[in-house]
Amino acid sequence: MEHPRINAMFIVSHDETIPPMRLRFVEIDGASHFLAKDTAQYAGLQADEDGDFRSTLAAFDVPFTDSLVHDRGNTFGPVALVTEEGAARLRTEAKKQNER
């Protein structure tokens, strides 16, 4: 069985005080799905016991998909994946939480 392969996007700021960001994603049916773990960590959220933010996603009503993924010859997971819209919603909800 084929599992989606992880791709990575690196974002490096011109401000050297901001560390580089690595966002991992997979393509499913032509759409990008980001690893919720990366998106949530960069949004400043705390991980669940499983380390994958599933209860946080559920609390913020952000839809996610659990999937096995493939990276460098290894298959692992299941991991929580969110669409671009889900990632944006997660960042918005995290910002609201951090402002309280």
N, CA, C and O atoms as a printed pandas DataFrame, in Angstrom:
     atom_number atom_name residue_name chain_id  residue_number  x_coord  y_coord  z_coord
0              1         N          MET        A               1    0.828   -1.178    0.000
1              2        CA          MET        A               1    0.000    0.000    0.000
2              3         C          MET        A               1    0.876    1.245    0.000
3              4         O          MET        A               1    1.833    1.344    0.767
4              5         N          GLU        A               2    0.544    2.175   -0.851
5              6        CA          GLU        A               2    1.284    3.437   -0.933
6              7         C          GLU        A               2    0.739    4.431    0.084
7              8         O          GLU        A               2   -0.473    4.611    0.204
8              9         N          HIS        A               3    1.632    5.064    0.801
9             10        CA          HIS        A               3    1.245    6.114    1.740
10            11         C          HIS        A               3    1.784    7.436    1.202
11            12         O          HIS        A               3    2.789    7.449    0.492
12            13         N          PRO        A               4    1.118    8.561    1.536
13            14        CA          PRO        A               4    1.608    9.843    1.032
14            15         C          PRO        A               4    3.028   10.119    1.519
15            16         O          PRO        A               4    3.380    9.834    2.664
16            17         N          ARG        A               5    3.828   10.679    0.622
17            18        CA          ARG        A               5    5.222   10.974    0.931
18            19         C          ARG        A               5    5.343   12.383    1.482
19            20         O          ARG        A               5    4.735   13.320    0.964
20            21         N          ILE        A               6    6.131   12.525    2.536
21            22        CA          ILE        A               6    6.333   13.833    3.164
22            23         C          ILE        A               6    7.244   14.698    2.304
23            24         O          ILE        A               6    8.285   14.255    1.819
24            25         N          ASN        A               7    6.822   15.935    2.131
25            26        CA          ASN        A               7    7.632   16.990    1.521
26            27         C          ASN        A               7    7.874   18.017    2.619
27            28         O          ASN        A               7    7.151   18.048    3.614
28            29         N          ALA        A               8    8.879   18.850    2.443
29            30        CA          ALA        A               8    9.152   19.874    3.455
30            31         C          ALA        A               8    9.329   21.227    2.789
31            32         O          ALA        A               8    9.872   21.342    1.691
32            33         N          MET        A               9    8.856   22.240    3.487
33            34        CA          MET        A               9    9.007   23.617    3.043
34            35         C          MET        A               9    9.751   24.343    4.169
35            36         O          MET        A               9    9.360   24.252    5.333
36            37         N          PHE        A              10   10.805   25.052    3.825
37            38        CA          PHE        A              10   11.574   25.796    4.817
38            39         C          PHE        A              10   11.344   27.281    4.602
39            40         O          PHE        A              10   11.367   27.771    3.473
40            41         N          ILE        A              11   11.122   27.990    5.700
41            42        CA          ILE        A              11   10.922   29.431    5.644
42            43         C          ILE        A              11   12.005   30.059    6.510
43            44         O          ILE        A              11   12.096   29.795    7.709
44            45         N          VAL        A              12   12.823   30.897    5.879
45            46        CA          VAL        A              12   13.914   31.553    6.589
46            47         C          VAL        A              12   13.657   33.053    6.554
47            48         O          VAL        A              12   13.522   33.646    5.484
48            49         N          SER        A              13   13.592   33.655    7.728
49            50        CA          SER        A              13   13.326   35.084    7.839
50            51         C          SER        A              13   14.606   35.874    7.584
51            52         O          SER        A              13   15.712   35.378    7.799
52            53         N          HIS        A              14   14.438   37.096    7.129
53            54        CA          HIS        A              14   15.593   37.990    6.997
54            55         C          HIS        A              14   16.032   38.492    8.372
55            56         O          HIS        A              14   17.146   38.992    8.528
56            57         N          ASP        A              15   15.163   38.356    9.357
57            58        CA          ASP        A              15   15.470   38.718   10.737
58            59         C          ASP        A              15   16.143   37.513   11.389
59            60         O          ASP        A              15   15.493   36.495   11.629
60            61         N          GLU        A              16   17.419   37.620   11.671
61            62        CA          GLU        A              16   18.180   36.483   12.195
62            63         C          GLU        A              16   17.748   36.054   13.593
63            64         O          GLU        A              16   18.141   34.983   14.057
64            65         N          THR        A              17   16.941   36.877   14.275
65            66        CA          THR        A              17   16.468   36.490   15.604
66            67         C          THR        A              17   15.308   35.499   15.516
67            68         O          THR        A              17   14.958   34.864   16.511
68            69         N          ILE        A              18   14.717   35.365   14.337
69            70        CA          ILE        A              18   13.614   34.432   14.131
70            71         C          ILE        A              18   14.182   33.138   13.555
71            72         O          ILE        A              18   14.771   33.149   12.474
72            73         N          PRO        A              19   14.012   32.031   14.263
73            74        CA          PRO        A              19   14.572   30.770   13.758
74            75         C          PRO        A              19   13.850   30.299   12.493
75            76         O          PRO        A              19   12.672   30.598   12.300
76            77         N          PRO        A              20   14.557   29.565   11.637
77            78        CA          PRO        A              20   13.917   29.020   10.432
78            79         C          PRO        A              20   12.768   28.083   10.806
79            80         O          PRO        A              20   12.801   27.426   11.847
80            81         N          MET        A              21   11.760   28.032    9.948
81            82        CA          MET        A              21   10.613   27.149   10.159
82            83         C          MET        A              21   10.645   26.031    9.130
83            84         O          MET        A              21   10.977   26.250    7.965
84            85         N          ARG        A              22   10.297   24.838    9.572
85            86        CA          ARG        A              22   10.160   23.703    8.657
86            87         C          ARG        A              22    8.721   23.214    8.751
87            88         O          ARG        A              22    8.278   22.772    9.812
88            89         N          LEU        A              23    8.004   23.291    7.659
89            90        CA          LEU        A              23    6.637   22.789    7.610
90            91         C          LEU        A              23    6.618   21.561    6.713
91            92         O          LEU        A              23    6.998   21.623    5.543
92            93         N          ARG        A              24    6.174   20.451    7.274
93            94        CA          ARG        A              24    6.084   19.217    6.494
94            95         C          ARG        A              24    4.651   19.047    6.004
95            96         O          ARG        A              24    3.692   19.364    6.707
96            97         N          PHE        A              25    4.532   18.540    4.790
97            98        CA          PHE        A              25    3.207   18.343    4.210
98            99         C          PHE        A              25    3.221   17.149    3.278
99           100         O          PHE        A              25    4.274   16.699    2.826
100          101         N          VAL        A              26    2.027   16.646    3.001
101          102        CA          VAL        A              26    1.844   15.577    2.022
102          103         C          VAL        A              26    0.774   16.039    1.047
103          104         O          VAL        A              26   -0.018   16.929    1.354
104          105         N          GLU        A              27    0.758   15.434   -0.115
105          106        CA          GLU        A              27   -0.306   15.715   -1.073
106          107         C          GLU        A              27   -1.265   14.537   -1.100
107          108         O          GLU        A              27   -0.855   13.391   -1.285
108          109         N          ILE        A              28   -2.543   14.831   -0.914
109          110        CA          ILE        A              28   -3.592   13.821   -0.993
110          111         C          ILE        A              28   -4.631   14.341   -1.969
111          112         O          ILE        A              28   -5.211   15.406   -1.760
112          113         N          ASP        A              29   -4.863   13.593   -3.030
113          114        CA          ASP        A              29   -5.826   13.989   -4.065
114          115         C          ASP        A              29   -5.551   15.395   -4.590
115          116         O          ASP        A              29   -6.483   16.157   -4.849
116          117         N          GLY        A              30   -4.274   15.739   -4.745
117          118        CA          GLY        A              30   -3.887   17.023   -5.320
118          119         C          GLY        A              30   -3.918   18.201   -4.364
119          120         O          GLY        A              30   -3.625   19.325   -4.770
120          121         N          ALA        A              31   -4.265   17.974   -3.107
121          122        CA          ALA        A              31   -4.324   19.065   -2.126
122          123         C          ALA        A              31   -3.256   18.860   -1.050
123          124         O          ALA        A              31   -2.980   17.731   -0.642
124          125         N          SER        A              32   -2.663   19.956   -0.599
125          126        CA          SER        A              32   -1.662   19.887    0.464
126          127         C          SER        A              32   -2.330   19.691    1.813
127          128         O          SER        A              32   -3.329   20.338    2.127
128          129         N          HIS        A              33   -1.765   18.790    2.606
129          130        CA          HIS        A              33   -2.199   18.549    3.982
130          131         C          HIS        A              33   -0.949   18.658    4.856
131          132         O          HIS        A              33    0.025   17.935    4.648
132          133         N          PHE        A              34   -0.982   19.555    5.824
133          134        CA          PHE        A              34    0.170   19.812    6.679
134          135         C          PHE        A              34    0.124   18.944    7.928
135          136         O          PHE        A              34   -0.954   18.643    8.443
136          137         N          LEU        A              35    1.296   18.544    8.416
137          138        CA          LEU        A              35    1.348   17.821    9.675
138          139         C          LEU        A              35    0.910   18.787   10.767
139          140         O          LEU        A              35    1.534   19.829   10.967
140          141         N          ALA        A              36   -0.149   18.445   11.464
141          142        CA          ALA        A              36   -0.709   19.324   12.492
142          143         C          ALA        A              36    0.334   19.651   13.558
143          144         O          ALA        A              36    0.331   20.743   14.127
144          145         N          LYS        A              37    1.210   18.713   13.817
145          146        CA          LYS        A              37    2.249   18.914   14.829
146          147         C          LYS        A              37    3.094   20.142   14.506
147          148         O          LYS        A              37    3.357   20.954   15.393
148          149         N          ASP        A              38    3.517   20.292   13.271
149          150        CA          ASP        A              38    4.334   21.442   12.879
150          151         C          ASP        A              38    3.548   22.737   13.005
151          152         O          ASP        A              38    4.022   23.706   13.599
152          153         N          THR        A              39    2.348   22.749   12.443
153          154        CA          THR        A              39    1.520   23.955   12.447
154          155         C          THR        A              39    1.215   24.401   13.873
155          156         O          THR        A              39    1.331   25.585   14.191
156          157         N          ALA        A              40    0.827   23.467   14.729
157          158        CA          ALA        A              40    0.462   23.801   16.109
158          159         C          ALA        A              40    1.666   24.268   16.922
159          160         O          ALA        A              40    1.547   25.197   17.721
160          161         N          GLN        A              41    2.818   23.639   16.730
161          162        CA          GLN        A              41    4.011   24.052   17.471
162          163         C          GLN        A              41    4.395   25.480   17.119
163          164         O          GLN        A              41    4.695   26.275   18.009
164          165         N          TYR        A              42    4.391   25.820   15.831
165          166        CA          TYR        A              42    4.753   27.170   15.424
166          167         C          TYR        A              42    3.716   28.193   15.867
167          168         O          TYR        A              42    4.023   29.380   15.973
168          169         N          ALA        A              43    2.489   27.743   16.125
169          170        CA          ALA        A              43    1.437   28.634   16.623
170          171         C          ALA        A              43    1.541   28.815   18.139
171          172         O          ALA        A              43    0.793   29.600   18.721
172          173         N          GLY        A              44    2.461   28.095   18.777
173          174        CA          GLY        A              44    2.681   28.250   20.208
174          175         C          GLY        A              44    1.785   27.407   21.092
175          176         O          GLY        A              44    1.625   27.708   22.274
176          177         N          LEU        A              45    1.200   26.356   20.540
177          178        CA          LEU        A              45    0.313   25.487   21.314
178          179         C          LEU        A              45    1.102   24.359   21.971
179          180         O          LEU        A              45    2.189   24.004   21.516
180          181         N          GLN        A              46    0.550   23.804   23.039
181          182        CA          GLN        A              46    1.186   22.703   23.754
182          183         C          GLN        A              46    0.683   21.367   23.206
183          184         O          GLN        A              46   -0.496   21.218   22.887
184          185         N          ALA        A              47    1.583   20.414   23.105
185          186        CA          ALA        A              47    1.241   19.095   22.554
186          187         C          ALA        A              47    0.428   18.263   23.537
187          188         O          ALA        A              47    0.517   18.438   24.753
188          189         N          ASP        A              48   -0.370   17.348   22.977
189          190        CA          ASP        A              48   -1.095   16.356   23.766
190          191         C          ASP        A              48   -0.103   15.293   24.226
191          192         O          ASP        A              48    1.083   15.346   23.898
192          193         N          GLU        A              49   -0.608   14.330   24.991
193          194        CA          GLU        A              49    0.238   13.214   25.410
194          195         C          GLU        A              49    0.773   12.446   24.213
195          196         O          GLU        A              49    1.898   11.947   24.240
196          197         N          ASP        A              50   -0.042   12.350   23.150
197          198        CA          ASP        A              50    0.406   11.629   21.958
198          199         C          ASP        A              50    1.348   12.471   21.102
199          200         O          ASP        A              50    1.920   11.966   20.136
200          201         N          GLY        A              51    1.515   13.755   21.447
201          202        CA          GLY        A              51    2.425   14.630   20.727
202          203         C          GLY        A              51    1.907   15.116   19.392
203          204         O          GLY        A              51    2.654   15.723   18.625
204          205         N          ASP        A              52    0.631   14.860   19.095
205          206        CA          ASP        A              52    0.139   15.189   17.762
206          207         C          ASP        A              52   -1.038   16.162   17.747
207          208         O          ASP        A              52   -1.633   16.374   16.691
208          209         N          PHE        A              53   -1.390   16.757   18.880
209          210        CA          PHE        A              53   -2.361   17.852   18.968
210          211         C          PHE        A              53   -3.788   17.472   18.572
211          212         O          PHE        A              53   -4.581   18.355   18.245
212          213         N          ARG        A              54   -4.132   16.195   18.592
213          214        CA          ARG        A              54   -5.488   15.799   18.177
214          215         C          ARG        A              54   -6.579   16.413   19.054
215          216         O          ARG        A              54   -7.599   16.871   18.539
216          217         N          SER        A              55   -6.377   16.428   20.375
217          218        CA          SER        A              55   -7.418   17.002   21.240
218          219         C          SER        A              55   -7.506   18.511   21.057
219          220         O          SER        A              55   -8.589   19.082   21.184
220          221         N          THR        A              56   -6.392   19.163   20.763
221          222        CA          THR        A              56   -6.406   20.601   20.475
222          223         C          THR        A              56   -7.175   20.865   19.191
223          224         O          THR        A              56   -7.976   21.797   19.125
224          225         N          LEU        A              57   -6.939   20.056   18.181
225          226        CA          LEU        A              57   -7.669   20.205   16.920
226          227         C          LEU        A              57   -9.164   20.030   17.151
227          228         O          LEU        A              57   -9.972   20.794   16.623
228          229         N          ALA        A              58   -9.529   19.033   17.934
229          230        CA          ALA        A              58  -10.942   18.787   18.221
230          231         C          ALA        A              58  -11.545   19.943   19.017
231          232         O          ALA        A              58  -12.674   20.354   18.748
232          233         N          ALA        A              59  -10.805   20.471   19.993
233          234        CA          ALA        A              59  -11.306   21.576   20.817
234          235         C          ALA        A              59  -11.547   22.831   19.982
235          236         O          ALA        A              59  -12.488   23.580   20.243
236          237         N          PHE        A              60  -10.702   23.061   18.981
237          238        CA          PHE        A              60  -10.852   24.227   18.105
238          239         C          PHE        A              60  -11.743   23.920   16.906
239          240         O          PHE        A              60  -11.927   24.768   16.033
240          241         N          ASP        A              61  -12.294   22.711   16.863
241          242        CA          ASP        A              61  -13.175   22.281   15.773
242          243         C          ASP        A              61  -12.488   22.381   14.404
243          244         O          ASP        A              61  -13.094   22.780   13.410
244          245         N          VAL        A              62  -11.196   22.002   14.390
245          246        CA          VAL        A              62  -10.418   21.982   13.147
246          247         C          VAL        A              62  -10.439   20.551   12.616
247          248         O          VAL        A              62   -9.939   19.642   13.278
248          249         N          PRO        A              63  -11.011   20.340   11.429
249          250        CA          PRO        A              63  -11.046   18.978   10.888
250          251         C          PRO        A              63   -9.639   18.479   10.553
251          252         O          PRO        A              63   -8.789   19.239   10.088
252          253         N          PHE        A              64   -9.415   17.200   10.797
253          254        CA          PHE        A              64   -8.116   16.611   10.476
254          255         C          PHE        A              64   -8.304   15.183   10.011
255          256         O          PHE        A              64   -9.349   14.569   10.227
256          257         N          THR        A              65   -7.273   14.671    9.371
257          258        CA          THR        A              65   -7.253   13.305    8.871
258          259         C          THR        A              65   -6.091   12.582    9.530
259          260         O          THR        A              65   -4.991   13.127    9.617
260          261         N          ASP        A              66   -6.320   11.374    9.990
261          262        CA          ASP        A              66   -5.232   10.531   10.478
262          263         C          ASP        A              66   -4.736    9.690    9.310
263          264         O          ASP        A              66   -5.527    9.059    8.608
264          265         N          SER        A              67   -3.428    9.685    9.106
265          266        CA          SER        A              67   -2.880    8.924    7.989
266          267         C          SER        A              67   -1.473    8.452    8.310
267          268         O          SER        A              67   -0.721    9.130    9.011
268          269         N          LEU        A              68   -1.131    7.291    7.794
269          270        CA          LEU        A              68    0.266    6.879    7.779
270          271         C          LEU        A              68    0.950    7.697    6.698
271          272         O          LEU        A              68    0.328    8.037    5.691
272          273         N          VAL        A              69    2.220    8.015    6.895
273          274        CA          VAL        A              69    2.975    8.777    5.903
274          275         C          VAL        A              69    4.313    8.091    5.662
275          276         O          VAL        A              69    4.758    7.265    6.460
276          277         N          HIS        A              70    4.939    8.443    4.562
277          278        CA          HIS        A              70    6.189    7.820    4.139
278          279         C          HIS        A              70    7.261    8.901    4.046
279          280         O          HIS        A              70    7.039    9.961    3.460
280          281         N          ASP        A              71    8.425    8.622    4.633
281          282        CA          ASP        A              71    9.524    9.582    4.575
282          283         C          ASP        A              71   10.849    8.845    4.571
283          284         O          ASP        A              71   11.143    8.082    5.491
284          285         N          ARG        A              72   11.642    9.068    3.547
285          286        CA          ARG        A              72   12.994    8.503    3.442
286          287         C          ARG        A              72   13.049    7.005    3.703
287          288         O          ARG        A              72   13.897    6.518    4.450
288          289         N          GLY        A              73   12.140    6.295    3.081
289          290        CA          GLY        A              73   12.137    4.846    3.190
290          291         C          GLY        A              73   11.423    4.287    4.403
291          292         O          GLY        A              73   11.331    3.069    4.556
292          293         N          ASN        A              74   10.916    5.151    5.266
293          294        CA          ASN        A              74   10.222    4.703    6.474
294          295         C          ASN        A              74    8.761    5.133    6.436
295          296         O          ASN        A              74    8.433    6.227    5.978
296          297         N          THR        A              75    7.902    4.264    6.918
297          298        CA          THR        A              75    6.489    4.598    7.061
298          299         C          THR        A              75    6.215    4.775    8.544
299          300         O          THR        A              75    6.606    3.934    9.353
300          301         N          PHE        A              76    5.548    5.862    8.907
301          302        CA          PHE        A              76    5.223    6.070   10.311
302          303         C          PHE        A              76    3.854    6.724   10.446
303          304         O          PHE        A              76    3.263    7.182    9.468
304          305         N          GLY        A              77    3.373    6.756   11.668
305          306        CA          GLY        A              77    2.065    7.339   11.935
306          307         C          GLY        A              77    1.180    6.329   12.620
307          308         O          GLY        A              77    1.654    5.300   13.102
308          309         N          PRO        A              78   -0.088    6.617   12.664
309          310        CA          PRO        A              78   -0.754    7.695   11.946
310          311         C          PRO        A              78   -0.433    9.061   12.556
311          312         O          PRO        A              78   -0.218    9.189   13.762
312          313         N          VAL        A              79   -0.409   10.069   11.695
313          314        CA          VAL        A              79   -0.211   11.452   12.110
314          315         C          VAL        A              79   -1.465   12.238   11.759
315          316         O          VAL        A              79   -2.212   11.859   10.856
316          317         N          ALA        A              80   -1.693   13.327   12.472
317          318        CA          ALA        A              80   -2.828   14.203   12.184
318          319         C          ALA        A              80   -2.419   15.174   11.078
319          320         O          ALA        A              80   -1.387   15.840   11.167
320          321         N          LEU        A              81   -3.240   15.240   10.044
321          322        CA          LEU        A              81   -2.991   16.125    8.910
322          323         C          LEU        A              81   -4.129   17.127    8.794
323          324         O          LEU        A              81   -5.296   16.776    8.968
324          325         N          VAL        A              82   -3.780   18.384    8.497
325          326        CA          VAL        A              82   -4.798   19.421    8.300
326          327         C          VAL        A              82   -4.603   20.055    6.929
327          328         O          VAL        A              82   -3.484   20.148    6.426
328          329         N          THR        A              83   -5.703   20.488    6.338
329          330        CA          THR        A              83   -5.636   21.193    5.056
330          331         C          THR        A              83   -5.073   22.594    5.289
331          332         O          THR        A              83   -4.860   23.005    6.430
332          333         N          GLU        A              84   -4.837   23.318    4.200
333          334        CA          GLU        A              84   -4.366   24.701    4.338
334          335         C          GLU        A              84   -5.373   25.536    5.117
335          336         O          GLU        A              84   -4.994   26.360    5.949
336          337         N          GLU        A              85   -6.660   25.318    4.843
337          338        CA          GLU        A              85   -7.704   26.058    5.562
338          339         C          GLU        A              85   -7.702   25.684    7.044
339          340         O          GLU        A              85   -7.874   26.545    7.907
340          341         N          GLY        A              86   -7.508   24.408    7.332
341          342        CA          GLY        A              86   -7.446   23.959    8.721
342          343         C          GLY        A              86   -6.246   24.540    9.450
343          344         O          GLY        A              86   -6.347   24.916   10.618
344          345         N          ALA        A              87   -5.103   24.616    8.760
345          346        CA          ALA        A              87   -3.900   25.197    9.361
346          347         C          ALA        A              87   -4.122   26.674    9.670
347          348         O          ALA        A              87   -3.711   27.160   10.724
348          349         N          ALA        A              88   -4.773   27.388    8.748
349          350        CA          ALA        A              88   -5.063   28.810    8.976
350          351         C          ALA        A              88   -6.001   28.982   10.170
351          352         O          ALA        A              88   -5.810   29.875   10.995
352          353         N          ARG        A              89   -7.001   28.131   10.251
353          354        CA          ARG        A              89   -7.944   28.207   11.374
354          355         C          ARG        A              89   -7.241   27.906   12.690
355          356         O          ARG        A              89   -7.504   28.559   13.699
356          357         N          LEU        A              90   -6.358   26.928   12.684
357          358        CA          LEU        A              90   -5.610   26.579   13.889
358          359         C          LEU        A              90   -4.762   27.763   14.350
359          360         O          LEU        A              90   -4.716   28.063   15.543
360          361         N          ARG        A              91   -4.090   28.438   13.412
361          362        CA          ARG        A              91   -3.283   29.610   13.769
362          363         C          ARG        A              91   -4.153   30.726   14.342
363          364         O          ARG        A              91   -3.767   31.383   15.309
364          365         N          THR        A              92   -5.326   30.941   13.747
365          366        CA          THR        A              92   -6.248   31.973   14.231
366          367         C          THR        A              92   -6.716   31.666   15.648
367          368         O          THR        A              92   -6.723   32.548   16.507
368          369         N          GLU        A              93   -7.106   30.423   15.893
369          370        CA          GLU        A              93   -7.575   30.028   17.222
370          371         C          GLU        A              93   -6.443   30.110   18.247
371          372         O          GLU        A              93   -6.670   30.500   19.393
372          373         N          ALA        A              94   -5.231   29.745   17.843
373          374        CA          ALA        A              94   -4.084   29.822   18.750
374          375         C          ALA        A              94   -3.792   31.275   19.107
375          376         O          ALA        A              94   -3.465   31.586   20.252
376          377         N          LYS        A              95   -3.910   32.157   18.128
377          378        CA          LYS        A              95   -3.671   33.582   18.380
378          379         C          LYS        A              95   -4.683   34.116   19.388
379          380         O          LYS        A              95   -4.320   34.860   20.299
380          381         N          LYS        A              96   -5.952   33.740   19.229
381          382        CA          LYS        A              96   -6.986   34.160   20.184
382          383         C          LYS        A              96   -6.655   33.651   21.584
383          384         O          LYS        A              96   -6.774   34.389   22.563
384          385         N          GLN        A              97   -6.239   32.393   21.675
385          386        CA          GLN        A              97   -5.912   31.795   22.971
386          387         C          GLN        A              97   -4.720   32.494   23.602
387          388         O          GLN        A              97   -4.710   32.738   24.808
388          389         N          ASN        A              98   -3.716   32.819   22.798
389          390        CA          ASN        A              98   -2.506   33.451   23.318
390          391         C          ASN        A              98   -2.753   34.891   23.760
391          392         O          ASN        A              98   -1.999   35.423   24.575
392          393         N          GLU        A              99   -3.805   35.531   23.230
393          394        CA          GLU        A              99   -4.124   36.909   23.606
394          395         C          GLU        A              99   -4.853   36.985   24.938
395          396         O          GLU        A              99   -4.921   38.059   25.537
396          397         N          ARG        A             100   -5.397   35.878   25.415
397          398        CA          ARG        A             100   -6.148   35.871   26.683
398          399         C          ARG        A             100   -5.244   35.954   27.871
399          400         O          ARG        A             100   -5.717   35.959   29.007
